[in-house]
Amino acid sequence: MLLEGLLFDTLRQGLWVAVLISLPILAVALLTGVTIGLFQALTSIQEMTLTFVPKLGAIVIVFWLSMGFMSQMLVSFFHDQILPLIAGGS
């Protein structure tokens, strides 16, 4: 029972870290997609590359800017949660 609770707690924290890491990229993709979609609706331009290229560029820029945050979050989770479990401490 104790091991099961520890496993579920670690999985819950891992999923929360995944949400926090992906949040900047997903938010920028959403905002860029809505903005481009609104622009396309207002101008009646229905070009497929118009939605893909700016969204990809925004995602790459935000990924590059938030790489330090993402790495720090993953390293912190690994050191604080995973390593103690591997070493046998709870």
N, CA, C and O atoms as a GROMACS GRO file, in nm:
protein
  360
    1MET      N    1   0.082  -0.119   0.000
    1MET     CA    2   0.000   0.000   0.000
    1MET      C    3   0.087   0.126   0.000
    1MET      O    4   0.058   0.222  -0.071
    2LEU      N    5   0.192   0.124   0.080
    2LEU     CA    6   0.281   0.239   0.086
    2LEU      C    7   0.355   0.259  -0.046
    2LEU      O    8   0.370   0.371  -0.094
    3LEU      N    9   0.399   0.149  -0.105
    3LEU     CA   10   0.470   0.157  -0.232
    3LEU      C   11   0.377   0.208  -0.344
    3LEU      O   12   0.419   0.284  -0.431
    4GLU      N   13   0.253   0.165  -0.340
    4GLU     CA   14   0.156   0.209  -0.439
    4GLU      C   15   0.129   0.360  -0.427
    4GLU      O   16   0.121   0.430  -0.528
    5GLY      N   17   0.116   0.408  -0.305
    5GLY     CA   18   0.097   0.552  -0.283
    5GLY      C   19   0.216   0.633  -0.329
    5GLY      O   20   0.201   0.741  -0.386
    6LEU      N   21   0.336   0.581  -0.304
    6LEU     CA   22   0.458   0.649  -0.346
    6LEU      C   23   0.466   0.654  -0.499
    6LEU      O   24   0.506   0.756  -0.556
    7LEU      N   25   0.429   0.544  -0.563
    7LEU     CA   26   0.430   0.540  -0.709
    7LEU      C   27   0.332   0.641  -0.768
    7LEU      O   28   0.367   0.716  -0.859
    8PHE      N   29   0.210   0.643  -0.715
    8PHE     CA   30   0.110   0.736  -0.768
    8PHE      C   31   0.146   0.882  -0.740
    8PHE      O   32   0.119   0.969  -0.822
    9ASP      N   33   0.206   0.908  -0.626
    9ASP     CA   34   0.249   1.043  -0.595
    9ASP      C   35   0.360   1.089  -0.689
    9ASP      O   36   0.359   1.203  -0.735
   10THR      N   37   0.454   1.001  -0.717
   10THR     CA   38   0.563   1.034  -0.809
   10THR      C   39   0.510   1.055  -0.950
   10THR      O   40   0.553   1.146  -1.020
   11LEU      N   41   0.416   0.971  -0.993
   11LEU     CA   42   0.356   0.988  -1.126
   11LEU      C   43   0.279   1.119  -1.135
   11LEU      O   44   0.284   1.188  -1.236
   12ARG      N   45   0.206   1.154  -1.028
   12ARG     CA   46   0.130   1.279  -1.027
   12ARG      C   47   0.224   1.398  -1.038
   12ARG      O   48   0.198   1.492  -1.113
   13GLN      N   49   0.333   1.394  -0.962
   13GLN     CA   50   0.429   1.504  -0.969
   13GLN      C   51   0.499   1.510  -1.105
   13GLN      O   52   0.527   1.618  -1.156
   14GLY      N   53   0.526   1.394  -1.163
   14GLY     CA   54   0.586   1.391  -1.297
   14GLY      C   55   0.494   1.448  -1.403
   14GLY      O   56   0.538   1.520  -1.493
   15LEU      N   57   0.366   1.416  -1.392
   15LEU     CA   58   0.270   1.473  -1.487
   15LEU      C   59   0.257   1.624  -1.469
   15LEU      O   60   0.242   1.697  -1.567
   16TRP      N   61   0.262   1.670  -1.345
   16TRP     CA   62   0.254   1.814  -1.320
   16TRP      C   63   0.376   1.886  -1.379
   16TRP      O   64   0.363   1.994  -1.435
   17VAL      N   65   0.493   1.826  -1.366
   17VAL     CA   66   0.615   1.883  -1.425
   17VAL      C   67   0.601   1.887  -1.577
   17VAL      O   68   0.641   1.985  -1.640
   18ALA      N   69   0.545   1.782  -1.636
   18ALA     CA   70   0.525   1.779  -1.781
   18ALA      C   71   0.429   1.890  -1.825
   18ALA      O   72   0.451   1.953  -1.929
   19VAL      N   73   0.325   1.914  -1.748
   19VAL     CA   74   0.231   2.022  -1.780
   19VAL      C   75   0.300   2.157  -1.773
   19VAL      O   76   0.285   2.240  -1.862
   20LEU      N   77   0.377   2.178  -1.667
   20LEU     CA   78   0.446   2.307  -1.652
   20LEU      C   79   0.550   2.330  -1.761
   20LEU      O   80   0.570   2.443  -1.806
   21ILE      N   81   0.616   2.224  -1.802
   21ILE     CA   82   0.718   2.236  -1.907
   21ILE      C   83   0.654   2.266  -2.042
   21ILE      O   84   0.707   2.346  -2.120
   22SER      N   85   0.543   2.202  -2.070
   22SER     CA   86   0.481   2.220  -2.202
   22SER      C   87   0.394   2.344  -2.212
   22SER      O   88   0.356   2.384  -2.322
   23LEU      N   89   0.361   2.405  -2.099
   23LEU     CA   90   0.269   2.519  -2.099
   23LEU      C   91   0.314   2.637  -2.185
   23LEU      O   92   0.231   2.689  -2.260
   24PRO      N   93   0.440   2.683  -2.178
   24PRO     CA   94   0.477   2.798  -2.262
   24PRO      C   95   0.463   2.770  -2.412
   24PRO      O   96   0.415   2.855  -2.487
   25ILE      N   97   0.505   2.652  -2.456
   25ILE     CA   98   0.499   2.619  -2.598
   25ILE      C   99   0.354   2.605  -2.644
   25ILE      O  100   0.318   2.656  -2.750
   26LEU      N  101   0.273   2.538  -2.564
   26LEU     CA  102   0.133   2.520  -2.604
   26LEU      C  103   0.056   2.652  -2.603
   26LEU      O  104  -0.030   2.673  -2.688
   27ALA      N  105   0.087   2.739  -2.508
   27ALA     CA  106   0.019   2.868  -2.502
   27ALA      C  107   0.054   2.953  -2.624
   27ALA      O  108  -0.034   3.017  -2.683
   28VAL      N  109   0.180   2.954  -2.662
   28VAL     CA  110   0.221   3.032  -2.780
   28VAL      C  111   0.162   2.972  -2.907
   28VAL      O  112   0.121   3.047  -2.996
   29ALA      N  113   0.157   2.841  -2.917
   29ALA     CA  114   0.096   2.777  -3.034
   29ALA      C  115  -0.052   2.813  -3.043
   29ALA      O  116  -0.103   2.841  -3.152
   30LEU      N  117  -0.120   2.812  -2.930
   30LEU     CA  118  -0.262   2.847  -2.929
   30LEU      C  119  -0.284   2.993  -2.968
   30LEU      O  120  -0.367   3.023  -3.054
   31LEU      N  121  -0.209   3.083  -2.906
   31LEU     CA  122  -0.226   3.225  -2.938
   31LEU      C  123  -0.190   3.257  -3.082
   31LEU      O  124  -0.258   3.336  -3.148
   32THR      N  125  -0.083   3.196  -3.132
   32THR     CA  126  -0.045   3.219  -3.271
   32THR      C  127  -0.150   3.163  -3.365
   32THR      O  128  -0.184   3.227  -3.464
   33GLY      N  129  -0.201   3.044  -3.336
   33GLY     CA  130  -0.304   2.985  -3.422
   33GLY      C  131  -0.432   3.066  -3.425
   33GLY      O  132  -0.492   3.084  -3.531
   34VAL      N  133  -0.474   3.115  -3.308
   34VAL     CA  134  -0.595   3.197  -3.304
   34VAL      C  135  -0.575   3.329  -3.378
   34VAL      O  136  -0.663   3.373  -3.452
   35THR      N  137  -0.460   3.391  -3.360
   35THR     CA  138  -0.431   3.517  -3.427
   35THR      C  139  -0.429   3.499  -3.579
   35THR      O  140  -0.488   3.578  -3.652
   36ILE      N  141  -0.360   3.396  -3.625
   36ILE     CA  142  -0.353   3.372  -3.770
   36ILE      C  143  -0.490   3.334  -3.825
   36ILE      O  144  -0.528   3.376  -3.934
   37GLY      N  145  -0.565   3.254  -3.749
   37GLY     CA  146  -0.700   3.217  -3.792
   37GLY      C  147  -0.790   3.338  -3.803
   37GLY      O  148  -0.869   3.349  -3.898
   38LEU      N  149  -0.780   3.429  -3.708
   38LEU     CA  150  -0.859   3.552  -3.713
   38LEU      C  151  -0.818   3.637  -3.832
   38LEU      O  152  -0.903   3.693  -3.902
   39PHE      N  153  -0.688   3.647  -3.856
   39PHE     CA  154  -0.637   3.722  -3.972
   39PHE      C  155  -0.689   3.660  -4.102
   39PHE      O  156  -0.729   3.732  -4.193
   40GLN      N  157  -0.688   3.527  -4.110
   40GLN     CA  158  -0.737   3.461  -4.231
   40GLN      C  159  -0.887   3.482  -4.249
   40GLN      O  160  -0.934   3.500  -4.362
   41ALA      N  161  -0.960   3.479  -4.140
   41ALA     CA  162  -1.105   3.500  -4.151
   41ALA      C  163  -1.137   3.643  -4.194
   41ALA      O  164  -1.231   3.666  -4.270
   42LEU      N  165  -1.059   3.739  -4.146
   42LEU     CA  166  -1.084   3.879  -4.182
   42LEU      C  167  -1.044   3.912  -4.324
   42LEU      O  168  -1.105   3.997  -4.388
   43THR      N  169  -0.940   3.845  -4.375
   43THR     CA  170  -0.890   3.878  -4.508
   43THR      C  171  -0.928   3.777  -4.615
   43THR      O  172  -0.897   3.797  -4.732
   44SER      N  173  -0.994   3.669  -4.577
   44SER     CA  174  -1.034   3.561  -4.669
   44SER      C  175  -0.916   3.497  -4.740
   44SER      O  176  -0.930   3.447  -4.852
   45ILE      N  177  -0.801   3.499  -4.677
   45ILE     CA  178  -0.683   3.430  -4.730
   45ILE      C  179  -0.682   3.289  -4.670
   45ILE      O  180  -0.677   3.275  -4.548
   46GLN      N  181  -0.687   3.186  -4.754
   46GLN     CA  182  -0.692   3.049  -4.705
   46GLN      C  183  -0.567   2.972  -4.748
   46GLN      O  184  -0.578   2.867  -4.812
   47GLU      N  185  -0.453   3.022  -4.714
   47GLU     CA  186  -0.327   2.957  -4.748
   47GLU      C  187  -0.283   2.870  -4.630
   47GLU      O  188  -0.275   2.918  -4.517
   48MET      N  189  -0.254   2.743  -4.656
   48MET     CA  190  -0.218   2.650  -4.549
   48MET      C  191  -0.083   2.684  -4.485
   48MET      O  192  -0.066   2.670  -4.364
   49THR      N  193   0.012   2.729  -4.566
   49THR     CA  194   0.143   2.760  -4.511
   49THR      C  195   0.138   2.885  -4.423
   49THR      O  196   0.227   2.906  -4.340
   50LEU      N  197   0.036   2.968  -4.440
   50LEU     CA  198   0.024   3.087  -4.358
   50LEU      C  199  -0.001   3.050  -4.211
   50LEU      O  200   0.037   3.125  -4.122
   51THR      N  201  -0.065   2.937  -4.186
   51THR     CA  202  -0.086   2.895  -4.047
   51THR      C  203   0.032   2.816  -3.994
   51THR      O  204   0.065   2.825  -3.876
   52PHE      N  205   0.096   2.739  -4.080
   52PHE     CA  206   0.201   2.649  -4.034
   52PHE      C  207   0.332   2.720  -4.003
   52PHE      O  208   0.390   2.699  -3.896
   53VAL      N  209   0.379   2.802  -4.094
   53VAL     CA  210   0.512   2.862  -4.080
   53VAL      C  211   0.522   2.958  -3.961
   53VAL      O  212   0.618   2.946  -3.884
   54PRO      N  213   0.430   3.052  -3.942
   54PRO     CA  214   0.443   3.141  -3.825
   54PRO      C  215   0.428   3.065  -3.692
   54PRO      O  216   0.495   3.098  -3.594
   55LYS      N  217   0.340   2.966  -3.689
   55LYS     CA  218   0.323   2.888  -3.566
   55LYS      C  219   0.450   2.811  -3.533
   55LYS      O  220   0.492   2.807  -3.418
   56LEU      N  221   0.511   2.751  -3.634
   56LEU     CA  222   0.636   2.678  -3.614
   56LEU      C  223   0.747   2.773  -3.569
   56LEU      O  224   0.825   2.739  -3.480
   57GLY      N  225   0.755   2.891  -3.629
   57GLY     CA  226   0.855   2.989  -3.588
   57GLY      C  227   0.836   3.034  -3.445
   57GLY      O  228   0.933   3.046  -3.370
   58ALA      N  229   0.712   3.060  -3.406
   58ALA     CA  230   0.684   3.103  -3.268
   58ALA      C  231   0.718   2.993  -3.170
   58ALA      O  232   0.773   3.020  -3.063
   59ILE      N  233   0.686   2.869  -3.204
   59ILE     CA  234   0.717   2.757  -3.115
   59ILE      C  235   0.868   2.741  -3.098
   59ILE      O  236   0.916   2.719  -2.987
   60VAL      N  237   0.942   2.752  -3.208
   60VAL     CA  238   1.088   2.739  -3.199
   60VAL      C  239   1.148   2.851  -3.114
   60VAL      O  240   1.237   2.826  -3.034
   61ILE      N  241   1.100   2.973  -3.131
   61ILE     CA  242   1.152   3.086  -3.052
   61ILE      C  243   1.122   3.067  -2.904
   61ILE      O  244   1.210   3.088  -2.820
   62VAL      N  245   1.000   3.028  -2.871
   62VAL     CA  246   0.964   3.009  -2.730
   62VAL      C  247   1.039   2.890  -2.672
   62VAL      O  248   1.080   2.894  -2.556
   63PHE      N  249   1.056   2.785  -2.750
   63PHE     CA  250   1.134   2.671  -2.702
   63PHE      C  251   1.277   2.714  -2.672
   63PHE      O  252   1.333   2.676  -2.569
   64TRP      N  253   1.336   2.792  -2.760
   64TRP     CA  254   1.473   2.837  -2.739
   64TRP      C  255   1.483   2.927  -2.615
   64TRP      O  256   1.580   2.917  -2.539
   65LEU      N  257   1.383   3.014  -2.595
   65LEU     CA  258   1.386   3.104  -2.480
   65LEU      C  259   1.359   3.030  -2.348
   65LEU      O  260   1.410   3.071  -2.244
   66SER      N  261   1.281   2.924  -2.351
   66SER     CA  262   1.245   2.856  -2.227
   66SER      C  263   1.322   2.727  -2.203
   66SER      O  264   1.287   2.651  -2.113
   67MET      N  265   1.425   2.702  -2.281
   67MET     CA  266   1.504   2.580  -2.262
   67MET      C  267   1.567   2.573  -2.124
   67MET      O  268   1.571   2.466  -2.063
   68GLY      N  269   1.617   2.684  -2.072
   68GLY     CA  270   1.678   2.686  -1.940
   68GLY      C  271   1.578   2.651  -1.831
   68GLY      O  272   1.609   2.574  -1.740
   69PHE      N  273   1.458   2.708  -1.841
   69PHE     CA  274   1.352   2.678  -1.745
   69PHE      C  275   1.314   2.530  -1.750
   69PHE      O  276   1.299   2.466  -1.647
   70MET      N  277   1.299   2.477  -1.872
   70MET     CA  278   1.261   2.337  -1.888
   70MET      C  279   1.368   2.244  -1.832
   70MET      O  280   1.337   2.148  -1.762
   71SER      N  281   1.494   2.272  -1.864
   71SER     CA  282   1.603   2.189  -1.815
   71SER      C  283   1.613   2.194  -1.664
   71SER      O  284   1.631   2.090  -1.599
   72GLN      N  285   1.601   2.312  -1.607
   72GLN     CA  286   1.609   2.326  -1.462
   72GLN      C  287   1.495   2.252  -1.393
   72GLN      O  288   1.516   2.190  -1.289
   73MET      N  289   1.377   2.259  -1.449
   73MET     CA  290   1.261   2.190  -1.392
   73MET      C  291   1.280   2.039  -1.395
   73MET      O  292   1.252   1.970  -1.297
   74LEU      N  293   1.329   1.986  -1.507
   74LEU     CA  294   1.352   1.842  -1.517
   74LEU      C  295   1.464   1.795  -1.426
   74LEU      O  296   1.451   1.690  -1.361
   75VAL      N  297   1.571   1.869  -1.420
   75VAL     CA  298   1.683   1.832  -1.332
   75VAL      C  299   1.640   1.837  -1.186
   75VAL      O  300   1.676   1.748  -1.108
   76SER      N  301   1.565   1.938  -1.150
   76SER     CA  302   1.515   1.950  -1.012
   76SER      C  303   1.423   1.833  -0.978
   76SER      O  304   1.434   1.776  -0.869
   77PHE      N  305   1.333   1.796  -1.068
   77PHE     CA  306   1.245   1.682  -1.043
   77PHE      C  307   1.325   1.554  -1.029
   77PHE      O  308   1.296   1.472  -0.942
   78PHE      N  309   1.424   1.536  -1.115
   78PHE     CA  310   1.505   1.415  -1.110
   78PHE      C  311   1.583   1.407  -0.979
   78PHE      O  312   1.586   1.301  -0.916
   79HIS      N  313   1.645   1.518  -0.938
   79HIS     CA  314   1.725   1.517  -0.815
   79HIS      C  315   1.638   1.506  -0.690
   79HIS      O  316   1.676   1.437  -0.595
   80ASP      N  317   1.523   1.572  -0.689
   80ASP     CA  318   1.440   1.574  -0.569
   80ASP      C  319   1.349   1.454  -0.555
   80ASP      O  320   1.316   1.414  -0.443
   81GLN      N  321   1.306   1.395  -0.667
   81GLN     CA  322   1.207   1.287  -0.661
   81GLN      C  323   1.262   1.152  -0.704
   81GLN      O  324   1.245   1.053  -0.634
   82ILE      N  325   1.326   1.148  -0.819
   82ILE     CA  326   1.364   1.018  -0.879
   82ILE      C  327   1.487   0.960  -0.814
   82ILE      O  328   1.488   0.841  -0.779
   83LEU      N  329   1.592   1.040  -0.796
   83LEU     CA  330   1.715   0.986  -0.736
   83LEU      C  331   1.696   0.930  -0.596
   83LEU      O  332   1.752   0.824  -0.566
   84PRO      N  333   1.619   0.995  -0.508
   84PRO     CA  334   1.595   0.933  -0.376
   84PRO      C  335   1.521   0.800  -0.387
   84PRO      O  336   1.545   0.709  -0.307
   85LEU      N  337   1.433   0.786  -0.484
   85LEU     CA  338   1.363   0.658  -0.500
   85LEU      C  339   1.458   0.549  -0.550
   85LEU      O  340   1.450   0.434  -0.507
   86ILE      N  341   1.548   0.586  -0.640
   86ILE     CA  342   1.645   0.489  -0.692
   86ILE      C  343   1.744   0.450  -0.581
   86ILE      O  344   1.782   0.333  -0.569
   87ALA      N  345   1.784   0.547  -0.500
   87ALA     CA  346   1.881   0.520  -0.393
   87ALA      C  347   1.818   0.443  -0.276
   87ALA      O  348   1.890   0.392  -0.190
   88GLY      N  349   1.686   0.435  -0.274
   88GLY     CA  350   1.621   0.357  -0.170
   88GLY      C  351   1.564   0.437  -0.057
   88GLY      O  352   1.502   0.380   0.032
   89GLY      N  353   1.582   0.570  -0.057
   89GLY     CA  354   1.523   0.654   0.046
   89GLY      C  355   1.383   0.695   0.005
   89GLY      O  356   1.354   0.704  -0.114
   90SER      N  357   1.297   0.721   0.101
   90SER     CA  358   1.160   0.759   0.065
   90SER      C  359   1.126   0.898   0.105
   90SER      O  360   1.014   0.943   0.081
   0.00000   0.00000   0.00000
